[in-house]
Amino acid sequence: MGLIPYLEECMDGGEVTTPLLFCEPTLVRADTESRRFSAFIYPVRDEAGRLLGVQAWSR
């Protein structure tokens, strides 16, 4: 499923924590193993409440 639905949910509402997601880094480096991660995503808004961007922290 990827991160896109969680980013969209964040932009529409507020903070989102994803479930564990699968990452396949071997698409970039052959010597790296697959990993799982979760992300905490939140919107960055200006004083008027307009969306400026989205910040994500992975763990």
N, CA, C and O atoms as a Tinker XYZ file with bonds, in Angstrom:
   236  protein
     1  N      0.823000   -1.185000    0.000000    73     2
     2  CA     0.000000    0.000000    0.000000    64     1     3
     3  C      0.869000    1.252000    0.000000    63     2     4     5
     4  O      0.526000    2.213000   -0.689000    81     3
     5  N      1.949000    1.290000    0.718000    73     3     6
     6  CA     2.835000    2.438000    0.701000    64     5     7
     7  C      2.391000    3.572000    1.601000    63     6     8     9
     8  O      1.447000    3.433000    2.378000    81     7
     9  N      3.080000    4.695000    1.488000    73     7    10
    10  CA     2.842000    5.847000    2.361000    64     9    11
    11  C      1.782000    6.823000    1.859000    63    10    12    13
    12  O      1.258000    7.609000    2.648000    81    11
    13  N      1.457000    6.794000    0.580000    73    11    14
    14  CA     0.566000    7.797000   -0.007000    64    13    15
    15  C     -0.767000    7.920000    0.737000    63    14    16    17
    16  O     -1.163000    9.043000    1.048000    81    15
    17  N     -1.477000    6.837000    1.037000    73    15    18
    18  CA    -2.755000    7.006000    1.749000    64    17    19
    19  C     -2.587000    7.675000    3.115000    63    18    20    21
    20  O     -3.464000    8.423000    3.546000    81    19
    21  N     -1.483000    7.417000    3.789000    73    19    22
    22  CA    -1.238000    8.018000    5.104000    64    21    23
    23  C     -0.896000    9.502000    4.958000    63    22    24    25
    24  O     -1.297000   10.314000    5.792000    81    23
    25  N     -0.164000    9.858000    3.916000    73    23    26
    26  CA     0.129000   11.270000    3.652000    64    25    27
    27  C     -1.168000   12.027000    3.339000    63    26    28    29
    28  O     -1.378000   13.137000    3.827000    81    27
    29  N     -2.024000   11.421000    2.530000    73    27    30
    30  CA    -3.299000   12.058000    2.200000    64    29    31
    31  C     -4.167000   12.230000    3.447000    63    30    32    33
    32  O     -4.795000   13.272000    3.631000    81    31
    33  N     -4.198000   11.207000    4.298000    73    31    34
    34  CA    -4.969000   11.297000    5.541000    64    33    35
    35  C     -4.433000   12.418000    6.426000    63    34    36    37
    36  O     -5.208000   13.147000    7.044000    81    35
    37  N     -3.134000   12.556000    6.487000    73    35    38
    38  CA    -2.506000   13.603000    7.283000    64    37    39
    39  C     -2.871000   14.987000    6.741000    63    38    40    41
    40  O     -3.190000   15.890000    7.514000    81    39
    41  N     -2.825000   15.155000    5.428000    73    39    42
    42  CA    -3.137000   16.454000    4.831000    64    41    43
    43  C     -4.600000   16.827000    5.034000    63    42    44    45
    44  O     -4.930000   18.010000    5.119000    81    43
    45  N     -5.473000   15.836000    5.113000    73    43    46
    46  CA    -6.900000   16.093000    5.321000    64    45    47
    47  C     -7.256000   16.325000    6.779000    63    46    48    49
    48  O     -8.218000   17.026000    7.092000    81    47
    49  N     -6.462000   15.722000    7.676000    73    47    50
    50  CA    -6.824000   15.799000    9.086000    64    49    51
    51  C     -5.675000   16.269000    9.954000    63    50    52    53
    52  O     -5.380000   17.463000   10.016000    81    51
    53  N     -5.040000   15.347000   10.608000    73    51    54
    54  CA    -3.973000   15.701000   11.533000    64    53    55
    55  C     -2.896000   14.641000   11.554000    63    54    56    57
    56  O     -2.530000   14.091000   10.516000    81    55
    57  N     -2.395000   14.359000   12.730000    73    55    58
    58  CA    -1.296000   13.422000   12.887000    64    57    59
    59  C     -1.715000   11.996000   12.555000    63    58    60    61
    60  O     -2.848000   11.588000   12.811000    81    59
    61  N     -0.765000   11.240000   11.975000    73    59    62
    62  CA    -1.017000    9.856000   11.602000    64    61    63
    63  C      0.212000    9.030000   11.980000    63    62    64    65
    64  O      1.344000    9.446000   11.736000    81    63
    65  N     -0.017000    7.863000   12.574000    73    63    66
    66  CA     1.050000    6.896000   12.796000    64    65    67
    67  C      0.720000    5.676000   11.962000    63    66    68    69
    68  O     -0.355000    5.093000   12.103000    81    67
    69  N      1.642000    5.286000   11.092000    73    67    70
    70  CA     1.392000    4.150000   10.211000    64    69    71
    71  C      1.609000    2.833000   10.951000    63    70    72    73
    72  O      2.328000    2.789000   11.950000    81    71
    73  N      0.997000    1.773000   10.467000    73    71    74
    74  CA     1.373000    0.456000   10.968000    64    73    75
    75  C      2.758000    0.113000   10.406000    63    74    76    77
    76  O      3.323000    0.892000    9.639000    81    75
    77  N      3.296000   -1.029000   10.778000    73    75    78
    78  CA     4.580000   -1.430000   10.211000    64    77    79
    79  C      4.447000   -1.582000    8.701000    63    78    80    81
    80  O      3.531000   -2.242000    8.209000    81    79
    81  N      5.370000   -0.965000    7.977000    73    79    82
    82  CA     5.398000   -1.032000    6.516000    64    81    83
    83  C      6.651000   -1.785000    6.085000    63    82    84    85
    84  O      7.652000   -1.792000    6.802000    81    83
    85  N      6.599000   -2.411000    4.933000    73    83    86
    86  CA     7.705000   -3.186000    4.410000    64    85    87
    87  C      8.541000   -2.326000    3.474000    63    86    88    89
    88  O      7.995000   -1.623000    2.624000    81    87
    89  N      9.846000   -2.374000    3.620000    73    87    90
    90  CA    10.773000   -1.622000    2.768000    64    89    91
    91  C     11.705000   -2.613000    2.083000    63    90    92    93
    92  O     12.266000   -3.490000    2.739000    81    91
    93  N     11.872000   -2.483000    0.794000    73    91    94
    94  CA    12.737000   -3.372000    0.019000    64    93    95
    95  C     13.933000   -2.584000   -0.514000    63    94    96    97
    96  O     13.946000   -2.199000   -1.684000    81    95
    97  N     14.951000   -2.336000    0.341000    73    95    98
    98  CA    16.101000   -1.539000   -0.094000    64    97    99
    99  C     16.970000   -2.234000   -1.123000    63    98   100   101
   100  O     17.837000   -1.592000   -1.716000    81    99
   101  N     16.770000   -3.536000   -1.361000    73    99   102
   102  CA    17.574000   -4.229000   -2.369000    64   101   103
   103  C     17.294000   -3.697000   -3.765000    63   102   104   105
   104  O     18.051000   -3.971000   -4.695000    81   103
   105  N     16.207000   -2.933000   -3.922000    73   103   106
   106  CA    15.969000   -2.284000   -5.207000    64   105   107
   107  C     17.021000   -1.211000   -5.471000    63   106   108   109
   108  O     17.254000   -0.834000   -6.620000    81   107
   109  N     17.659000   -0.717000   -4.403000    73   107   110
   110  CA    18.690000    0.308000   -4.520000    64   109   111
   111  C     20.081000   -0.286000   -4.304000    63   110   112   113
   112  O     21.015000    0.022000   -5.045000    81   111
   113  N     20.214000   -1.141000   -3.286000    73   111   114
   114  CA    21.500000   -1.757000   -2.950000    64   113   115
   115  C     21.317000   -3.256000   -2.787000    63   114   116   117
   116  O     20.481000   -3.700000   -1.999000    81   115
   117  N     22.076000   -4.021000   -3.509000    73   115   118
   118  CA    21.936000   -5.482000   -3.475000    64   117   119
   119  C     22.408000   -6.087000   -2.152000    63   118   120   121
   120  O     22.000000   -7.197000   -1.808000    81   119
   121  N     23.253000   -5.384000   -1.410000    73   119   122
   122  CA    23.819000   -5.945000   -0.180000    64   121   123
   123  C     23.032000   -5.565000    1.077000    63   122   124   125
   124  O     23.558000   -5.663000    2.185000    81   123
   125  N     21.802000   -5.142000    0.919000    73   123   126
   126  CA    20.976000   -4.699000    2.050000    64   125   127
   127  C     19.762000   -5.609000    2.205000    63   126   128   129
   128  O     19.158000   -6.021000    1.215000    81   127
   129  N     19.408000   -5.920000    3.453000    73   127   130
   130  CA    18.257000   -6.773000    3.725000    64   129   131
   131  C     16.962000   -5.967000    3.776000    63   130   132   133
   132  O     16.980000   -4.750000    3.961000    81   131
   133  N     15.848000   -6.660000    3.611000    73   131   134
   134  CA    14.532000   -6.036000    3.731000    64   133   135
   135  C     14.311000   -5.578000    5.164000    63   134   136   137
   136  O     14.858000   -6.153000    6.105000    81   135
   137  N     13.503000   -4.537000    5.318000    73   135   138
   138  CA    13.232000   -3.983000    6.653000    64   137   139
   139  C     11.768000   -3.618000    6.783000    63   138   140   141
   140  O     11.048000   -3.490000    5.794000    81   139
   141  N     11.347000   -3.453000    8.021000    73   139   142
   142  CA    10.016000   -2.928000    8.323000    64   141   143
   143  C     10.211000   -1.638000    9.110000    63   142   144   145
   144  O     11.171000   -1.500000    9.868000    81   143
   145  N      9.296000   -0.700000    8.922000    73   143   146
   146  CA     9.364000    0.563000    9.653000    64   145   147
   147  C      7.963000    1.110000    9.832000    63   146   148   149
   148  O      7.035000    0.713000    9.128000    81   147
   149  N      7.817000    2.012000   10.766000    73   147   150
   150  CA     6.575000    2.772000   10.896000    64   149   151
   151  C      6.950000    4.247000   10.834000    63   150   152   153
   152  O      8.114000    4.610000   10.998000    81   151
   153  N      5.964000    5.079000   10.599000    73   151   154
   154  CA     6.236000    6.510000   10.481000    64   153   155
   155  C      5.184000    7.301000   11.257000    63   154   156   157
   156  O      4.015000    6.924000   11.321000    81   155
   157  N      5.629000    8.391000   11.833000    73   155   158
   158  CA     4.748000    9.369000   12.464000    64   157   159
   159  C      4.724000   10.550000   11.509000    63   158   160   161
   160  O      5.767000   11.141000   11.229000    81   159
   161  N      3.547000   10.902000   11.007000    73   159   162
   162  CA     3.411000   11.936000    9.985000    64   161   163
   163  C      2.479000   13.021000   10.512000    63   162   164   165
   164  O      1.420000   12.729000   11.067000    81   163
   165  N      2.883000   14.266000   10.334000    73   163   166
   166  CA     2.007000   15.358000   10.771000    64   165   167
   167  C      2.098000   16.531000    9.801000    63   166   168   169
   168  O      3.133000   16.748000    9.171000    81   167
   169  N      0.995000   17.291000    9.686000    73   167   170
   170  CA     0.967000   18.431000    8.778000    64   169   171
   171  C      1.691000   19.639000    9.380000    63   170   172   173
   172  O      1.698000   19.844000   10.594000    81   171
   173  N      2.288000   20.418000    8.507000    73   171   174
   174  CA     2.899000   21.690000    8.905000    64   173   175
   175  C      2.028000   22.786000    8.308000    63   174   176   177
   176  O      1.878000   22.886000    7.090000    81   175
   177  N      1.460000   23.600000    9.181000    73   175   178
   178  CA     0.524000   24.638000    8.733000    64   177   179
   179  C      1.001000   26.026000    9.165000    63   178   180   181
   180  O      1.739000   26.160000   10.141000    81   179
   181  N      0.573000   27.056000    8.430000    73   179   182
   182  CA     0.899000   28.427000    8.821000    64   181   183
   183  C     -0.125000   28.916000    9.846000    63   182   184   185
   184  O     -1.011000   28.166000   10.256000    81   183
   185  N      0.003000   30.175000   10.254000    73   183   186
   186  CA    -0.868000   30.736000   11.284000    64   185   187
   187  C     -2.337000   30.739000   10.872000    63   186   188   189
   188  O     -3.225000   30.692000   11.723000    81   187
   189  N     -2.591000   30.795000    9.565000    73   187   190
   190  CA    -3.968000   30.814000    9.058000    64   189   191
   191  C     -4.533000   29.401000    8.880000    63   190   192   193
   192  O     -5.694000   29.242000    8.501000    81   191
   193  N     -3.718000   28.377000    9.150000    73   191   194
   194  CA    -4.177000   27.002000    9.025000    64   193   195
   195  C     -3.961000   26.386000    7.650000    63   194   196   197
   196  O     -4.393000   25.261000    7.395000    81   195
   197  N     -3.291000   27.123000    6.760000    73   195   198
   198  CA    -3.027000   26.586000    5.418000    64   197   199
   199  C     -1.897000   25.571000    5.475000    63   198   200   201
   200  O     -0.903000   25.764000    6.176000    81   199
   201  N     -2.063000   24.505000    4.739000    73   199   202
   202  CA    -1.069000   23.443000    4.703000    64   201   203
   203  C      0.179000   23.914000    3.960000    63   202   204   205
   204  O      0.102000   24.319000    2.800000    81   203
   205  N      1.327000   23.858000    4.634000    73   203   206
   206  CA     2.594000   24.223000    4.012000    64   205   207
   207  C      3.367000   22.986000    3.564000    63   206   208   209
   208  O      4.120000   23.036000    2.592000    81   207
   209  N      3.179000   21.887000    4.270000    73   207   210
   210  CA     3.891000   20.660000    3.952000    64   209   211
   211  C      3.562000   19.584000    4.966000    63   210   212   213
   212  O      2.696000   19.753000    5.825000    81   211
   213  N      4.271000   18.478000    4.848000    73   211   214
   214  CA     4.084000   17.344000    5.735000    64   213   215
   215  C      5.450000   16.899000    6.240000    63   214   216   217
   216  O      6.396000   16.787000    5.460000    81   215
   217  N      5.556000   16.649000    7.525000    73   215   218
   218  CA     6.799000   16.169000    8.143000    64   217   219
   219  C      6.593000   14.719000    8.527000    63   218   220   221
   220  O      5.529000   14.360000    9.031000    81   219
   221  N      7.596000   13.873000    8.299000    73   219   222
   222  CA     7.492000   12.460000    8.661000    64   221   223
   223  C      8.739000   12.027000    9.405000    63   222   224   225
   224  O      9.855000   12.402000    9.045000    81   223
   225  N      8.541000   11.236000   10.444000    73   223   226
   226  CA     9.631000   10.636000   11.219000    64   225   227
   227  C      9.481000    9.124000   11.121000    63   226   228   229
   228  O      8.421000    8.586000   11.441000    81   227
   229  N     10.510000    8.446000   10.690000    73   227   230
   230  CA    10.434000    6.983000   10.625000    64   229   231
   231  C     11.139000    6.356000   11.803000    63   230   232   233
   232  O     12.059000    6.932000   12.383000    81   231
   233  N     10.689000    5.162000   12.146000    73   231   234
   234  CA    11.314000    4.426000   13.238000    64   233   235
   235  C     11.253000    2.953000   12.951000    63   234   236
   236  O     11.728000    2.148000   13.753000    81   235
